[in-house]
Structure formats: structure tokens, C-alpha cells
Amino acid sequence: MKNIEQLLEEFKTPLATIDNQLQSNLAEEKRTHILLMVYRMREAVAKQQEELRPHYIKELPTTHGLSADELSHLFPKEAALLIDQCWSKYQDYIDKHWLTKQNRMKTVFQGTQDNPTSERGQLHFESKKLVSYFDQIISKLNSLT
């Protein structure tokens, strides 16, 4: 009986080490995934600066899918806040420019990109502003992570 207990104790330490390593690897994968989503979000909006390419917008989720607590465990406080701000700005952009009153994705925009008061002109203008914002945030995130 004592031999079994000794064997169990001998395995506990390596198992705990393996579990810690797996948890660390999972956290790193989640961090990488969130950062890649921020880059994809920036790229999808950038595609809208000159031409309409709605499939890039349709392909992206509108949230990162993590709770504030999960995000704060994965990133430093300032980085977690910046990531939340990115998603919030993106969601505002989607709500304002891409969704119809029935919450469906728009595929047709009135006006031309040269007319800043037209729906299409506003979309292009706001896309340029949002890309600039994302570039600033990404630069800050790179210095924090």
C-alpha cells in the first residue's frame, strides 16, 4: 500500500508541472488569437477605404468572445483596455455603417465615395479614420505585449 502512495506522490509533481505548462500555452494561444483578430479587424476596415468589400466585414466576429475578467488575465491592464476599445469602435462602425434597421448586413450604399455627405462617402471616410485609430492602438499594443 505504501508503494502505491509513494508512486502517486512521485507522479503529482510532474503532472502539476505539465498542467501549468499546458495552461501557459493555452493562455499564449488565446493572446495570439485576440491580437490576430485585431489585425484582421484593421485589415477588413482598410479594405473599405477605396472600394466596398463587404465579405471582409461579414467574415469577422463582432466581439472577441472573452469576458473582461478573462481578458485581464491574458493581457496587462492597459492592453486589455485598448483591446476592448478596439472592439467597441469596430462594433460602433458596424452598427452605424453596415447594418440595416433590420440588423442585416448592407451590400448597397447610396452615393459615391467622392461625396462626403453620401452614405458611401461617409463609409469610406469613417473607414479611413478607423484604420488610423487601429494603427495607433496596434502600435501601443505592440509596445505593451
Backbone bond lengths (Angstrom), bond angles and torsions (degrees), N, CA, C in turn:
res aa  C-N    CA-C-N  psi(-1)  N-CA   C-N-CA  omega(-1)  CA-C   N-CA-C  phi
1 M - - - 1.438 - - 1.521 111.10 -
2 K 1.304 115.05 -38.26 1.454 119.00 -179.37 1.528 111.40 -66.96
3 N 1.297 117.90 -34.89 1.458 121.45 178.77 1.519 111.51 -62.92
4 I 1.324 117.54 -39.93 1.471 121.30 179.49 1.527 109.60 -65.51
5 E 1.334 116.38 -43.31 1.462 120.14 179.01 1.531 110.72 -63.61
6 Q 1.312 117.01 -39.73 1.454 120.88 177.72 1.532 111.10 -64.52
7 L 1.335 115.46 -42.98 1.457 119.28 178.16 1.528 111.44 -62.26
8 L 1.311 116.69 -41.92 1.464 120.51 178.49 1.527 111.04 -61.87
9 E 1.302 116.24 -42.84 1.467 120.07 178.47 1.518 111.49 -64.17
10 E 1.329 116.46 -37.75 1.462 120.25 179.49 1.530 111.92 -65.61
11 F 1.343 116.90 -31.17 1.461 120.65 179.99 1.517 113.41 -83.13
12 K 1.312 118.05 -21.84 1.466 120.91 -176.70 1.524 112.16 -62.33
13 T 1.301 117.34 -43.68 1.461 120.16 -177.89 1.522 111.91 -64.70
14 P 1.330 119.96 -49.64 1.470 118.73 177.90 1.530 112.22 -62.80
15 L 1.331 117.72 -36.29 1.465 120.37 179.16 1.525 110.95 -66.00
16 A 1.293 117.24 -39.58 1.463 120.46 177.91 1.532 110.45 -65.05
17 T 1.325 116.02 -39.52 1.466 120.42 178.25 1.525 110.39 -64.64
18 I 1.319 116.28 -43.73 1.464 120.50 178.65 1.525 110.40 -63.55
19 D 1.326 117.27 -42.95 1.464 121.15 178.92 1.529 110.95 -61.53
20 N 1.313 116.96 -43.88 1.473 120.63 178.08 1.525 111.06 -61.33
21 Q 1.320 116.31 -41.83 1.467 120.49 179.54 1.527 110.42 -65.35
22 L 1.326 117.10 -41.99 1.464 120.43 178.29 1.528 111.15 -63.46
23 Q 1.315 117.16 -41.88 1.468 120.77 178.32 1.524 111.21 -64.12
24 S 1.319 115.86 -39.83 1.460 120.75 177.58 1.526 110.82 -64.68
25 N 1.325 117.11 -43.61 1.465 121.31 178.42 1.529 111.07 -63.80
26 L 1.327 117.06 -40.47 1.459 120.99 179.10 1.530 110.88 -64.16
27 A 1.312 116.83 -41.96 1.465 120.90 178.04 1.528 110.38 -62.64
28 E 1.322 117.25 -41.49 1.470 121.00 178.55 1.528 110.64 -64.73
29 E 1.316 117.45 -39.90 1.474 121.20 176.87 1.527 110.78 -62.76
30 K 1.315 117.00 -41.68 1.470 120.74 179.23 1.526 110.56 -65.11
31 R 1.328 117.12 -43.77 1.469 120.80 177.99 1.528 110.55 -58.98
32 T 1.310 115.38 -47.09 1.462 120.52 -179.21 1.524 110.52 -62.16
33 H 1.318 116.60 -42.92 1.460 121.36 179.98 1.538 111.08 -61.12
34 I 1.310 116.73 -45.07 1.474 120.74 -179.48 1.529 109.94 -64.01
35 L 1.311 117.26 -44.54 1.470 120.19 179.63 1.530 111.49 -64.71
36 L 1.329 117.10 -39.41 1.462 119.72 176.23 1.527 111.41 -63.69
37 M 1.316 117.06 -36.35 1.464 120.38 177.54 1.528 110.81 -65.79
38 V 1.311 117.33 -36.61 1.474 120.25 176.81 1.530 109.27 -64.17
39 Y 1.331 117.05 -43.34 1.465 120.30 177.43 1.540 111.40 -63.31
40 R 1.322 116.85 -41.58 1.467 120.49 178.18 1.523 111.11 -64.82
41 M 1.315 116.22 -38.22 1.461 121.02 178.13 1.528 109.31 -61.97
42 R 1.301 116.58 -46.59 1.461 121.61 178.81 1.530 110.43 -60.01
43 E 1.327 116.18 -44.86 1.457 120.80 -179.01 1.529 111.59 -65.36
44 A 1.311 117.90 -40.10 1.472 121.31 179.24 1.524 110.92 -62.70
45 V 1.319 116.89 -42.09 1.463 120.91 178.35 1.529 109.89 -69.55
46 A 1.316 117.58 -39.07 1.464 120.99 179.54 1.528 111.24 -60.31
47 K 1.318 116.91 -34.45 1.463 120.71 179.31 1.531 111.89 -64.26
48 Q 1.332 117.42 -18.78 1.465 121.45 -176.99 1.530 112.52 -91.75
49 Q 1.315 118.21 -0.40 1.459 120.91 -175.37 1.529 113.21 -68.39
50 E 1.294 118.12 -35.39 1.462 121.40 -177.01 1.525 112.56 -115.62
51 E 1.312 116.51 -37.01 1.461 122.11 -179.08 1.521 108.46 -129.76
52 L 1.322 115.18 160.34 1.462 119.27 175.20 1.524 108.74 -88.88
53 R 1.303 114.52 124.34 1.461 121.27 177.77 1.525 108.08 -134.80
54 P 1.319 115.94 73.85 1.466 120.12 -173.56 1.519 114.96 -61.90
55 H 1.325 118.64 -25.98 1.465 119.02 -178.88 1.526 112.16 -61.45
56 Y 1.335 117.95 -29.95 1.463 119.96 176.85 1.530 110.95 -65.88
57 I 1.316 116.12 -37.58 1.467 120.73 179.17 1.522 110.33 -72.67
58 K 1.323 116.44 -42.14 1.473 121.11 -178.77 1.524 112.38 -62.14
59 E 1.326 116.66 -31.86 1.469 121.07 -175.79 1.525 113.58 -73.11
60 L 1.327 116.95 -20.83 1.467 119.81 -174.75 1.524 112.22 -91.56
61 P 1.323 116.02 141.92 1.467 118.30 171.61 1.532 109.41 -71.31
62 T 1.302 116.74 160.33 1.469 119.64 -179.33 1.528 112.54 -96.85
63 T 1.326 116.82 -0.37 1.465 120.54 174.27 1.521 108.68 -139.24
64 H 1.320 115.60 163.03 1.470 119.15 176.56 1.517 111.23 -84.73
65 G 1.319 117.59 -13.78 1.456 121.38 173.37 1.520 116.01 84.71
66 L 1.316 117.68 4.58 1.462 120.65 179.80 1.524 110.07 -110.17
67 S 1.303 115.26 149.31 1.460 119.41 173.94 1.528 108.89 -74.22
68 A 1.309 116.27 164.19 1.471 120.71 177.72 1.529 110.22 -59.43
69 D 1.322 116.47 -37.32 1.462 121.17 179.71 1.533 110.79 -65.55
70 E 1.332 117.13 -45.61 1.469 120.39 178.57 1.523 111.15 -61.73
71 L 1.336 115.31 -42.97 1.464 119.86 -179.94 1.528 111.04 -62.51
72 S 1.329 115.89 -40.57 1.472 119.50 -178.57 1.534 112.14 -70.06
73 H 1.327 117.35 -23.05 1.473 119.73 176.13 1.527 111.55 -80.41
74 L 1.322 116.10 -23.14 1.464 119.86 -177.90 1.527 113.66 -88.92
75 F 1.343 116.03 -30.62 1.459 121.18 -173.60 1.513 111.25 -128.64
76 P 1.334 116.53 157.54 1.461 118.97 170.41 1.534 108.92 -59.24
77 K 1.322 115.90 156.39 1.465 121.51 -174.37 1.528 112.91 -52.80
78 E 1.317 117.06 -47.33 1.463 120.81 -178.00 1.532 111.13 -65.44
79 A 1.314 117.35 -39.76 1.465 120.89 179.24 1.528 110.51 -65.98
80 A 1.327 117.36 -41.78 1.468 120.75 178.39 1.529 110.39 -61.38
81 L 1.312 116.27 -40.99 1.464 120.86 178.18 1.531 110.82 -63.90
82 L 1.317 117.55 -43.54 1.469 121.76 179.00 1.532 111.37 -62.96
83 I 1.317 116.45 -40.92 1.467 120.75 178.86 1.523 110.05 -63.81
84 D 1.323 116.99 -44.29 1.464 120.35 176.59 1.525 111.23 -61.05
85 Q 1.313 117.25 -40.10 1.462 120.93 179.08 1.531 110.84 -64.16
86 C 1.324 116.95 -39.95 1.470 120.51 177.22 1.522 110.50 -58.52
87 W 1.317 115.44 -49.31 1.464 119.14 -178.34 1.517 111.51 -65.24
88 S 1.302 116.94 -36.17 1.462 120.87 178.65 1.533 110.34 -65.29
89 K 1.335 117.04 -46.18 1.468 121.52 177.98 1.529 110.54 -61.89
90 Y 1.317 116.42 -41.73 1.461 120.54 179.73 1.524 110.34 -63.97
91 Q 1.321 116.38 -43.70 1.465 120.02 179.41 1.529 110.57 -62.59
92 D 1.328 117.41 -41.64 1.471 120.96 176.48 1.529 110.79 -60.12
93 Y 1.316 116.04 -43.41 1.471 122.36 178.71 1.533 110.15 -59.78
94 I 1.312 116.63 -46.91 1.468 121.66 179.20 1.526 109.82 -61.91
95 D 1.321 116.61 -49.71 1.468 120.89 -178.39 1.521 111.77 -59.56
96 K 1.319 115.98 -43.49 1.465 120.65 -174.59 1.527 112.97 -76.17
97 H 1.326 117.41 -38.86 1.466 119.69 -170.39 1.523 115.66 -112.57
98 W 1.310 118.50 -20.20 1.454 119.44 -171.43 1.526 115.18 -113.88
99 L 1.318 117.75 -17.47 1.459 118.83 -176.98 1.523 111.52 -102.93
100 T 1.332 115.02 139.73 1.457 120.13 174.14 1.526 108.31 -79.42
101 K 1.300 115.97 176.69 1.473 119.95 177.49 1.525 111.26 -64.16
102 Q 1.316 116.58 -21.58 1.472 121.72 177.64 1.534 111.82 -91.81
103 N 1.320 116.28 12.44 1.473 122.77 -179.02 1.526 113.68 60.48
104 R 1.304 116.18 34.22 1.459 121.46 173.49 1.515 108.31 -105.61
105 M 1.319 116.01 153.82 1.454 121.24 -179.27 1.523 110.11 -73.41
106 K 1.329 115.53 129.57 1.463 120.61 176.85 1.522 109.92 -73.68
107 T 1.320 114.97 147.12 1.461 120.37 173.64 1.526 110.78 -126.41
108 V 1.334 116.77 -13.46 1.458 121.85 179.40 1.521 108.13 -122.67
109 F 1.345 115.45 132.75 1.464 121.35 179.92 1.526 108.07 -124.90
110 Q 1.311 115.62 134.59 1.464 121.50 -178.99 1.527 110.63 -75.42
111 G 1.330 116.04 147.29 1.454 121.33 174.00 1.512 113.46 88.95
112 T 1.327 112.99 -167.63 1.467 119.84 -179.60 1.519 109.19 -123.61
113 Q 1.316 114.69 162.40 1.463 118.22 -179.50 1.524 111.95 -69.94
114 D 1.320 117.58 -19.97 1.471 121.56 179.44 1.525 112.41 -78.63
115 N 1.320 116.91 -16.94 1.460 121.32 -178.39 1.530 108.66 -98.55
116 P 1.329 118.29 103.42 1.471 120.86 -175.10 1.530 114.16 -67.01
117 T 1.323 117.48 -12.88 1.465 118.68 178.43 1.531 111.54 -93.69
118 S 1.330 117.38 -8.87 1.464 119.76 179.33 1.526 110.02 -81.81
119 E 1.298 115.07 161.53 1.465 121.42 179.24 1.536 110.85 -58.56
120 R 1.297 116.00 -45.25 1.470 120.44 -179.90 1.527 111.39 -68.36
121 G 1.320 117.03 -42.15 1.464 120.78 177.87 1.518 111.75 -61.32
122 Q 1.328 116.20 -40.92 1.467 119.95 178.20 1.519 111.45 -65.85
123 L 1.336 116.63 -38.87 1.465 120.34 178.16 1.527 110.46 -61.40
124 H 1.319 117.39 -46.28 1.466 120.45 -180.00 1.532 110.85 -63.74
125 F 1.323 116.39 -43.48 1.468 120.82 179.66 1.527 111.06 -62.90
126 E 1.322 116.77 -48.06 1.472 120.52 -179.94 1.524 111.37 -65.49
127 S 1.312 117.01 -32.86 1.472 120.45 177.13 1.525 110.09 -63.34
128 K 1.326 116.70 -43.53 1.469 120.53 178.63 1.527 111.11 -62.61
129 K 1.330 116.30 -42.97 1.467 120.01 178.60 1.525 111.05 -63.35
130 L 1.321 116.40 -43.09 1.462 119.77 -177.44 1.530 111.21 -68.21
131 V 1.309 117.97 -37.47 1.474 120.79 177.34 1.526 109.88 -62.43
132 S 1.320 116.48 -42.75 1.464 120.44 177.53 1.531 110.35 -60.80
133 Y 1.318 116.55 -43.35 1.470 121.51 177.69 1.532 110.14 -60.97
134 F 1.350 116.39 -48.06 1.467 120.13 179.63 1.526 111.05 -59.87
135 D 1.320 117.55 -40.00 1.466 120.39 179.06 1.526 111.32 -59.78
136 Q 1.318 116.44 -41.16 1.472 120.36 178.14 1.527 110.74 -65.45
137 I 1.328 115.86 -44.48 1.472 120.19 -179.15 1.526 110.22 -65.19
138 I 1.309 116.97 -44.29 1.473 120.47 -179.56 1.521 110.42 -61.72
139 S 1.304 116.72 -39.93 1.459 120.04 177.13 1.539 110.67 -61.48
140 K 1.327 116.72 -43.24 1.474 120.49 177.44 1.523 110.94 -65.11
141 L 1.330 116.60 -42.44 1.473 120.28 179.71 1.523 110.72 -61.85
142 N 1.317 116.74 -40.42 1.473 119.97 179.23 1.518 111.60 -62.03
143 S 1.314 117.05 -32.27 1.467 119.44 179.25 1.543 111.60 -80.23
144 L 1.331 116.77 -19.48 1.471 120.32 -177.14 1.538 113.51 -96.75
145 T 1.316 116.89 -21.97 1.467 118.61 -174.44 1.514 111.78 -112.16
